Amino acid sequence: MSPMTVREVAEALHTTLPALLTGEEQVLGVTTDSRAVQPGDLFFALRGERTDGHQYLQEVFAKGAVAAVVEYLPIGAEGYPLLRVPSTLQALGMLAHHYRMQMPHLKVIGITGSTGKTTTRAMTAAALEGGFPGAVYCSPGNWNTEIGVPLTIFGLAPYHKVLVQEMAMRGRGQIAYLAEIARPQIGVITQIGWSHIELLSSRQAIAEAKSELLRALPPDGLAILPRDDRFYEFLLDQAPCPALTFGRHPESNACLVETHLAPDSTSGLIRLNIPSDMSPRSDKSDLSEEVEITLPYLGEHLLMNATAAMLVAVALGVEPYRAARALEKVQLPEMRMSIQPQPGGWTLINDAYNANPDSMRAALHVLLYQAPAQRRIAILGDMKELGAYSMRLHWQLGRWLATQPLDYLILVGTDVLWTAAAAKEGGFPAQRVLHFENPLGAGEWLWRNVQKGDWVLLKGSRAIGLERIMGVKV
């Protein structure tokens, strides 16, 4: 972060400068976590369901905070340099927006979608390194909300030329708010699926909420859209700027034309076709080129994320070959298609970070058709946030699994009871379908029954916590 004066902060937040400060004090960092405060930090006292940052003012000033942004004055805090605002959460966004606007030459890429946004974020950042080495910054971890996006922006340094920002959505207006803070010039929609349908009631409503990113783009911006998606035409209509597309559709600007699934990697051939009026080349000639890419991960679905990432990088002027080679070095976030060989000679596919119907089938496809397994064991948890569609979608998953070459189906939670019933009705052997209320029971079964040569998939919504299976001792 580039330092700001406290006076600049006060002006950006439209509040009064504390009498205890001259205004020339330097803010060296911004945090909302009292445990992470460093000397010179500005602390935002956020209020949540479980804690209130106002309770930790003594602690943060003892650690060297230069000032704190608060909503009210706690008892005993009269002697601290405090900036009072109506909402500390809104103030966090206001200051992040102010900081971002001090970097007019920064290219910001916003990424959202029902599935694949975190993987696409990591891949896009990796591909851009091929043209902007050392100058690409991306949102770390799950910093994709009204708290995470501002904190990501404060991590920018003057040498950064590109920011790749993931944007999450829990309701209408949230992505619009995040886009107002970050001001992306490029917006990427990975896919419109079933995530958050409990909140928004229909996939059309999900598409409308996701398209807030597109509507926030400037007229000279760029939309990157999924050509194969059923909502493609709707998304295209929402963009106030030119659009490029990715997918398997032959008219895609980045078309995935071939795939090869190996036991230890996933390869694909991407055909790029960008017309002269949108060409990133200096002479504005058509860009028509094919490039091969090999990812050190399993999963054909990852190639679609890579295709979107390649298109973003090429659109920003990175040579396709350089983008592909840089992309092959990508490190995916934890618990996302992580292949983990185990001491007993079996292999774990840890994709337990989250789940929805689309990502569930994609992960299962890896276990069923790419893993070089002697036995295939799927440990699946509930898919949450599906609302009234939950029974139907869990049932459809079970009927599909009944036709697949799976050796054991281990189900954890309550909604997956529909999956179990559907699998059995579809002909899956009942003695090889087991149900547990929590991961501990599933873990005990796994550790007693797993064999050398087995491949085991962990996949479920975050609330289930399937990764706890690996900590079970028998």
C-alpha positions as CSV (number, residue, x, y, z in Angstrom):
1,M,0.0,0.0,0.0
2,S,1.1,3.5,-0.7
3,P,1.0,5.7,2.4
4,M,-1.8,8.1,2.9
5,T,-2.0,10.9,5.5
6,V,-4.7,10.8,8.1
7,R,-6.0,14.1,6.7
8,E,-6.5,12.4,3.3
9,V,-8.4,9.6,5.0
10,A,-10.7,12.0,6.9
11,E,-11.4,13.9,3.7
12,A,-12.2,10.7,1.7
13,L,-14.6,9.6,4.5
14,H,-16.2,13.0,4.8
15,T,-15.5,13.1,8.6
16,T,-13.7,15.3,11.1
17,L,-10.0,15.0,11.7
18,P,-9.4,13.9,15.4
19,A,-8.0,16.7,17.6
20,L,-5.3,14.3,18.8
21,L,-3.8,14.2,15.3
22,T,-2.1,16.8,13.2
23,G,-3.4,15.2,10.0
24,E,0.1,14.6,8.6
25,E,0.5,11.2,10.3
26,Q,1.1,8.4,7.7
27,V,-1.3,5.5,7.3
28,L,0.9,2.6,6.2
29,G,-1.8,-0.1,6.0
30,V,-5.5,-0.9,6.6
31,T,-6.9,-3.8,8.5
32,T,-10.2,-4.9,10.1
33,D,-8.5,-7.6,12.2
34,S,-7.3,-6.5,15.6
35,R,-4.9,-9.5,15.7
36,A,-3.1,-8.4,12.6
37,V,-2.5,-4.7,13.4
38,Q,1.0,-3.4,12.6
39,P,2.5,0.0,13.6
40,G,1.1,2.7,11.3
41,D,-2.1,0.8,10.4
42,L,-5.6,2.3,10.2
43,F,-8.1,0.0,12.0
44,F,-11.7,-0.2,10.9
45,A,-13.9,-1.3,13.8
46,L,-16.5,-3.5,12.0
47,R,-19.5,-4.9,13.7
48,G,-20.7,-8.4,13.0
49,E,-23.0,-11.1,14.3
50,R,-20.3,-12.5,16.6
51,T,-18.0,-9.7,17.4
52,D,-17.6,-5.9,17.5
53,G,-14.3,-4.3,16.5
54,H,-15.0,-1.4,18.8
55,Q,-14.2,-3.8,21.7
56,Y,-10.6,-4.1,20.6
57,L,-9.5,-0.4,20.4
58,Q,-7.1,-0.7,23.4
59,E,-5.4,-3.7,21.8
60,V,-5.0,-2.1,18.4
61,F,-3.5,1.1,19.7
62,A,-1.2,-0.8,22.0
63,K,0.1,-2.4,18.8
64,G,0.8,0.9,17.1
65,A,-2.3,1.8,15.1
66,V,-2.2,5.4,13.9
67,A,-6.0,5.8,14.1
68,A,-9.3,3.9,14.1
69,V,-12.5,4.3,12.1
70,V,-15.5,3.8,14.4
71,E,-19.3,4.2,14.5
72,Y,-19.5,5.1,18.2
73,L,-17.3,6.0,21.1
74,P,-16.9,3.1,23.5
75,I,-16.5,3.8,27.2
76,G,-12.8,4.4,28.0
77,A,-11.9,5.3,24.4
78,E,-12.0,9.0,24.8
79,G,-8.2,9.3,24.6
80,Y,-7.8,7.5,21.3
81,P,-7.5,9.1,17.8
82,L,-10.9,8.1,16.3
83,L,-12.6,8.9,13.0
84,R,-16.3,8.6,13.4
85,V,-18.6,7.6,10.5
86,P,-22.2,6.4,10.2
87,S,-21.1,2.9,9.0
88,T,-17.6,1.5,9.2
89,L,-18.3,-1.0,6.5
90,Q,-19.4,1.7,4.1
91,A,-16.4,3.8,5.1
92,L,-14.1,0.9,4.3
93,G,-15.5,0.8,0.8
94,M,-15.3,4.5,0.4
95,L,-11.6,4.6,1.3
96,A,-10.8,1.7,-0.9
97,H,-12.5,3.4,-3.8
98,H,-10.6,6.6,-3.1
99,Y,-7.3,4.6,-3.0
100,R,-8.1,2.7,-6.2
101,M,-8.9,6.0,-8.1
102,Q,-5.4,7.3,-7.3
103,M,-4.2,4.6,-9.9
104,P,-5.9,5.7,-13.1
105,H,-3.6,3.5,-15.2
106,L,-4.4,0.3,-13.3
107,K,-6.2,-2.3,-15.3
108,V,-8.9,-4.0,-13.1
109,I,-10.4,-7.3,-14.1
110,G,-13.6,-8.3,-12.2
111,I,-14.5,-11.9,-12.2
112,T,-17.8,-13.5,-11.1
113,G,-20.0,-16.5,-11.9
114,S,-21.8,-19.4,-10.3
115,T,-18.8,-21.7,-10.5
116,G,-15.2,-21.4,-11.4
117,K,-14.6,-17.8,-10.4
118,T,-11.8,-18.6,-7.9
119,T,-10.0,-20.9,-10.3
120,T,-10.4,-18.4,-13.1
121,R,-9.1,-15.7,-10.9
122,A,-5.9,-17.7,-10.2
123,M,-5.5,-18.7,-13.8
124,T,-6.1,-15.2,-15.2
125,A,-3.4,-13.8,-12.8
126,A,-1.0,-16.5,-13.9
127,A,-1.6,-15.9,-17.6
128,L,-1.2,-12.2,-17.2
129,E,2.2,-12.8,-15.6
130,G,3.3,-13.8,-19.1
131,G,3.1,-10.1,-20.2
132,F,3.2,-8.2,-16.9
133,P,5.9,-10.1,-14.8
134,G,5.8,-9.0,-11.2
135,A,3.1,-6.4,-11.8
136,V,-0.1,-8.5,-11.4
137,Y,-2.0,-8.5,-8.1
138,C,-5.1,-10.7,-7.4
139,S,-7.5,-11.0,-4.5
140,P,-6.0,-13.5,-2.0
141,G,-8.0,-16.4,-0.6
142,N,-11.7,-15.6,-0.5
143,W,-11.3,-11.8,-0.3
144,N,-14.3,-11.3,-2.7
145,T,-16.9,-9.6,-0.5
146,E,-17.7,-6.1,0.7
147,I,-14.8,-6.5,3.2
148,G,-12.4,-8.6,1.1
149,V,-12.5,-6.4,-2.0
150,P,-11.5,-3.2,-0.2
151,L,-8.7,-5.1,1.7
152,T,-7.4,-6.5,-1.6
153,I,-7.3,-3.0,-3.1
154,F,-5.3,-1.7,-0.1
155,G,-2.7,-4.4,-1.0
156,L,-1.9,-2.7,-4.3
157,A,1.4,-1.0,-4.7
158,P,2.5,1.6,-7.3
159,Y,4.3,-1.0,-9.4
160,H,1.2,-3.1,-10.0
161,K,-0.3,-2.7,-13.4
162,V,-3.1,-5.2,-13.3
163,L,-5.6,-6.2,-10.5
164,V,-7.6,-9.5,-10.9
165,Q,-10.5,-9.2,-8.5
166,E,-12.9,-12.0,-7.7
167,M,-16.4,-10.7,-6.8
168,A,-18.9,-12.8,-4.8
169,M,-22.6,-12.4,-4.8
170,R,-25.0,-13.1,-1.9
171,G,-27.9,-10.9,-3.2
172,R,-29.0,-8.2,-5.6
173,G,-26.9,-5.1,-5.6
174,Q,-23.8,-6.6,-4.0
175,I,-21.7,-7.0,-7.2
176,A,-22.8,-3.5,-8.3
177,Y,-21.4,-2.2,-4.9
178,L,-18.2,-4.1,-5.3
179,A,-17.8,-2.8,-8.9
180,E,-18.3,0.7,-7.7
181,I,-15.4,0.3,-5.3
182,A,-13.0,-1.4,-7.7
183,R,-14.1,0.2,-11.0
184,P,-13.2,-2.7,-13.3
185,Q,-12.6,-2.1,-17.0
186,I,-12.9,-5.8,-17.9
187,G,-15.7,-8.0,-16.6
188,V,-15.6,-11.8,-16.8
189,I,-18.7,-14.0,-16.3
190,T,-17.6,-17.7,-15.9
191,Q,-21.1,-19.3,-15.9
192,I,-24.7,-18.9,-14.7
193,G,-25.5,-21.9,-12.6
194,W,-27.5,-22.9,-9.5
195,S,-25.5,-21.2,-6.7
196,H,-27.6,-18.8,-4.6
197,I,-30.8,-20.0,-6.1
198,E,-32.2,-20.3,-2.6
199,L,-31.8,-16.5,-2.3
200,L,-32.7,-15.4,-5.8
201,S,-35.4,-18.0,-6.7
202,S,-34.5,-18.5,-10.4
203,R,-31.5,-18.8,-12.7
204,Q,-32.7,-15.7,-14.6
205,A,-32.5,-13.7,-11.3
206,I,-29.0,-15.1,-10.8
207,A,-28.0,-14.0,-14.3
208,E,-29.4,-10.5,-13.6
209,A,-27.5,-10.2,-10.3
210,K,-24.2,-11.5,-11.9
211,S,-24.7,-9.1,-14.8
212,E,-24.4,-6.1,-12.5
213,L,-20.6,-6.5,-13.2
214,L,-21.2,-6.0,-16.9
215,R,-23.5,-3.0,-16.4
216,A,-20.7,-1.4,-14.3
217,L,-18.2,-1.5,-17.1
218,P,-17.3,1.7,-19.0
219,P,-18.2,2.1,-22.7
220,D,-14.5,1.5,-23.6
221,G,-14.3,-1.6,-21.4
222,L,-14.5,-5.2,-22.3
223,A,-16.9,-8.0,-21.3
224,I,-15.6,-11.6,-21.4
225,L,-18.6,-14.0,-21.7
226,P,-19.3,-17.7,-21.8
227,R,-20.5,-18.5,-25.3
228,D,-22.0,-21.9,-24.4
229,D,-24.1,-20.6,-21.5
230,R,-27.9,-20.6,-21.9
231,F,-27.9,-17.0,-20.7
232,Y,-25.2,-15.8,-23.2
233,E,-27.6,-13.6,-25.2
234,F,-29.0,-12.0,-22.1
235,L,-25.5,-11.3,-20.7
236,L,-24.4,-9.8,-24.1
237,D,-27.3,-7.4,-24.0
238,Q,-26.3,-6.2,-20.5
239,A,-22.8,-5.1,-21.6
240,P,-22.4,-1.4,-22.5
241,C,-19.1,-2.2,-24.2
242,P,-17.6,-4.6,-26.7
243,A,-17.6,-8.3,-25.7
244,L,-15.3,-11.3,-26.5
245,T,-16.4,-14.9,-25.9
246,F,-14.9,-18.2,-24.7
247,G,-16.3,-21.8,-24.9
248,R,-16.6,-24.7,-27.2
249,H,-19.0,-22.9,-29.6
250,P,-17.2,-22.6,-33.0
251,E,-17.9,-18.8,-33.0
252,S,-16.2,-18.3,-29.7
253,N,-13.2,-15.9,-29.8
254,A,-11.3,-18.3,-27.6
255,C,-12.6,-21.8,-28.6
256,L,-11.6,-25.0,-26.8
257,V,-11.3,-27.3,-29.7
258,E,-9.5,-30.3,-28.3
259,T,-8.9,-31.9,-24.9
260,H,-6.7,-34.7,-23.6
261,L,-7.2,-36.2,-20.2
262,A,-4.0,-37.8,-18.8
263,P,-3.6,-39.5,-15.4
264,D,-1.4,-36.6,-14.2
265,S,-2.4,-33.6,-16.3
266,T,-5.1,-32.1,-18.5
267,S,-4.3,-30.6,-21.9
268,G,-6.2,-28.7,-24.5
269,L,-6.0,-26.8,-27.8
270,I,-7.4,-23.3,-27.8
271,R,-8.2,-21.5,-31.0
272,L,-8.0,-17.7,-30.8
273,N,-9.9,-15.6,-33.3
274,I,-10.1,-11.9,-32.5
275,P,-11.2,-9.5,-35.3
276,S,-9.2,-6.5,-36.2
277,D,-11.6,-4.0,-34.6
278,M,-10.9,-5.6,-31.2
279,S,-7.4,-6.9,-31.9
280,P,-4.9,-6.1,-29.2
281,R,-2.1,-6.0,-31.8
282,S,-0.4,-2.7,-32.4
283,D,-1.2,-2.9,-36.2
284,K,-4.8,-3.8,-35.4
285,S,-4.6,-6.9,-37.6
286,D,-6.7,-10.0,-36.9
287,L,-5.5,-12.3,-34.2
288,S,-5.9,-15.9,-35.4
289,E,-3.8,-18.4,-33.7
290,E,-3.9,-21.8,-32.0
291,V,-2.1,-22.5,-28.7
292,E,-1.7,-25.7,-26.7
293,I,-1.8,-25.7,-22.9
294,T,-1.1,-28.4,-20.4
295,L,-2.3,-27.9,-16.8
296,P,-0.7,-29.9,-13.9
297,Y,-4.2,-30.7,-12.6
298,L,-6.9,-33.1,-13.4
299,G,-10.3,-31.9,-14.7
300,E,-11.5,-31.1,-18.2
301,H,-13.6,-28.3,-16.6
302,L,-10.4,-26.5,-15.7
303,L,-9.6,-26.1,-19.3
304,M,-12.7,-23.9,-19.7
305,N,-11.5,-21.7,-16.9
306,A,-8.1,-21.6,-18.6
307,T,-9.7,-20.6,-21.9
308,A,-11.3,-17.6,-20.3
309,A,-8.0,-16.7,-18.6
310,M,-6.2,-16.9,-21.9
311,L,-8.7,-14.6,-23.6
312,V,-8.3,-12.0,-20.9
313,A,-4.5,-12.1,-21.1
314,V,-4.5,-11.9,-24.9
315,A,-7.0,-9.1,-24.9
316,L,-4.6,-7.1,-22.7
317,G,-1.8,-7.6,-25.2
318,V,0.0,-10.7,-23.8
319,E,1.3,-12.9,-26.6
320,P,-0.7,-16.2,-26.6
321,Y,2.4,-18.4,-26.3
322,R,3.7,-16.5,-23.3
323,A,0.3,-16.5,-21.6
324,A,-0.1,-20.3,-22.1
325,R,3.4,-21.0,-20.7
326,A,2.7,-18.8,-17.7
327,L,-0.7,-20.3,-17.2
328,E,0.9,-23.8,-16.9
329,K,2.6,-22.7,-13.7
330,V,-0.7,-21.8,-12.0
331,Q,-1.2,-22.8,-8.3
332,L,-4.8,-23.4,-7.5
333,P,-6.2,-22.4,-4.1
334,E,-6.5,-25.0,-1.3
335,M,-9.1,-27.7,-1.5
336,R,-9.8,-27.2,-5.2
337,M,-9.0,-30.3,-7.3
338,S,-6.0,-30.9,-5.1
339,I,-4.5,-34.4,-5.8
340,Q,-3.0,-35.7,-2.6
341,P,-1.3,-39.2,-2.6
342,Q,-1.6,-40.9,0.7
343,P,0.9,-43.1,2.6
344,G,-1.2,-46.2,2.2
345,G,-0.9,-46.1,-1.6
346,W,-4.3,-44.5,-2.3
347,T,-5.1,-41.0,-3.6
348,L,-7.3,-38.3,-2.4
349,I,-9.0,-35.7,-4.6
350,N,-9.7,-32.8,-2.2
351,D,-12.3,-30.6,-3.8
352,A,-14.1,-30.0,-0.6
353,Y,-14.1,-26.2,-0.6
354,N,-17.7,-25.9,-1.9
355,A,-20.2,-27.6,-4.1
356,N,-23.2,-27.0,-6.4
357,P,-24.7,-29.2,-9.1
358,D,-22.3,-28.1,-11.9
359,S,-19.1,-28.3,-9.9
360,M,-20.2,-31.6,-8.3
361,R,-20.5,-33.3,-11.7
362,A,-17.3,-31.8,-12.9
363,A,-15.3,-33.2,-9.9
364,L,-17.0,-36.6,-10.2
365,H,-16.1,-36.7,-13.9
366,V,-12.5,-36.5,-12.9
367,L,-12.9,-39.4,-10.4
368,L,-14.8,-41.5,-12.9
369,Y,-13.0,-41.0,-16.1
370,Q,-9.6,-39.5,-15.5
371,A,-8.3,-40.9,-12.3
372,P,-6.2,-44.1,-12.8
373,A,-8.0,-45.9,-10.0
374,Q,-8.5,-49.5,-9.1
375,R,-11.6,-48.5,-7.0
376,R,-13.4,-45.2,-7.1
377,I,-15.0,-43.9,-3.9
378,A,-17.1,-40.6,-3.9
379,I,-17.6,-39.0,-0.5
380,L,-20.2,-36.3,-1.2
381,G,-21.8,-33.8,1.2
382,D,-25.0,-31.7,0.9
383,M,-25.1,-29.0,-1.8
384,K,-26.4,-26.0,0.2
385,E,-28.3,-22.8,-0.9
386,L,-30.5,-24.6,-3.4
387,G,-33.7,-23.7,-1.6
388,A,-36.8,-25.2,-3.2
389,Y,-34.7,-26.9,-5.8
390,S,-32.7,-28.9,-3.3
391,M,-34.7,-32.1,-3.4
392,R,-34.9,-32.1,-7.2
393,L,-31.2,-31.4,-7.8
394,H,-29.9,-33.9,-5.2
395,W,-32.3,-36.5,-6.7
396,Q,-31.0,-35.8,-10.2
397,L,-27.4,-36.3,-9.0
398,G,-28.3,-39.7,-7.5
399,R,-30.0,-40.9,-10.7
400,W,-27.0,-39.9,-12.7
401,L,-24.6,-41.6,-10.3
402,A,-26.6,-44.8,-10.6
403,T,-25.3,-45.1,-14.2
404,Q,-21.7,-44.3,-13.5
405,P,-18.7,-46.7,-12.8
406,L,-18.5,-45.9,-9.1
407,D,-17.5,-48.5,-6.5
408,Y,-18.8,-46.7,-3.3
409,L,-21.1,-43.8,-2.8
410,I,-20.6,-42.3,0.7
411,L,-23.0,-39.5,1.5
412,V,-22.7,-36.9,4.4
413,G,-25.5,-34.6,5.6
414,T,-29.3,-34.5,5.2
415,D,-30.1,-33.3,1.7
416,V,-28.0,-36.1,0.2
417,L,-30.6,-38.6,1.5
418,W,-32.4,-37.8,-1.7
419,T,-29.2,-38.6,-3.7
420,A,-29.0,-42.0,-1.9
421,A,-32.6,-42.8,-2.6
422,A,-32.3,-41.9,-6.3
423,A,-29.1,-43.8,-6.7
424,K,-30.7,-47.0,-5.3
425,E,-33.8,-46.5,-7.3
426,G,-31.7,-46.2,-10.4
427,G,-30.0,-49.5,-9.7
428,F,-26.8,-48.6,-7.7
429,P,-26.2,-51.5,-5.3
430,A,-27.7,-50.6,-2.0
431,Q,-24.9,-52.2,0.0
432,R,-22.4,-49.8,-1.6
433,V,-24.4,-46.7,-0.7
434,L,-23.6,-45.5,2.8
435,H,-25.0,-42.4,4.7
436,F,-23.5,-40.6,7.6
437,E,-24.8,-37.5,9.5
438,N,-21.4,-35.9,9.8
439,P,-17.8,-36.2,8.4
440,L,-16.5,-38.1,11.4
441,G,-18.6,-41.2,10.7
442,A,-17.6,-41.1,7.0
443,G,-14.0,-40.7,8.1
444,E,-14.1,-43.8,10.3
445,W,-15.6,-45.8,7.5
446,L,-13.0,-44.6,5.0
447,W,-10.0,-45.3,7.2
448,R,-11.2,-48.8,7.9
449,N,-12.0,-49.7,4.3
450,V,-9.7,-47.7,2.0
451,Q,-7.2,-49.8,0.0
452,K,-4.1,-49.4,-2.0
453,G,-5.0,-48.1,-5.5
454,D,-8.2,-46.4,-4.4
455,W,-9.0,-42.9,-5.5
456,V,-11.3,-41.0,-3.1
457,L,-13.1,-37.7,-3.9
458,L,-14.2,-35.3,-1.2
459,K,-16.8,-32.8,-2.5
460,G,-19.5,-30.9,-0.6
461,S,-20.6,-27.5,0.4
462,R,-18.4,-25.5,2.8
463,A,-20.9,-25.9,5.7
464,I,-20.3,-29.7,5.7
465,G,-16.6,-29.5,6.3
466,L,-15.7,-32.8,4.5
467,E,-12.0,-32.1,5.0
468,R,-12.4,-33.1,8.6
469,I,-12.5,-36.7,7.4
470,M,-8.7,-36.6,7.0
471,G,-8.3,-35.8,10.7
472,V,-10.2,-38.9,11.9
473,K,-8.2,-41.5,13.7
474,V,-9.3,-45.1,14.1
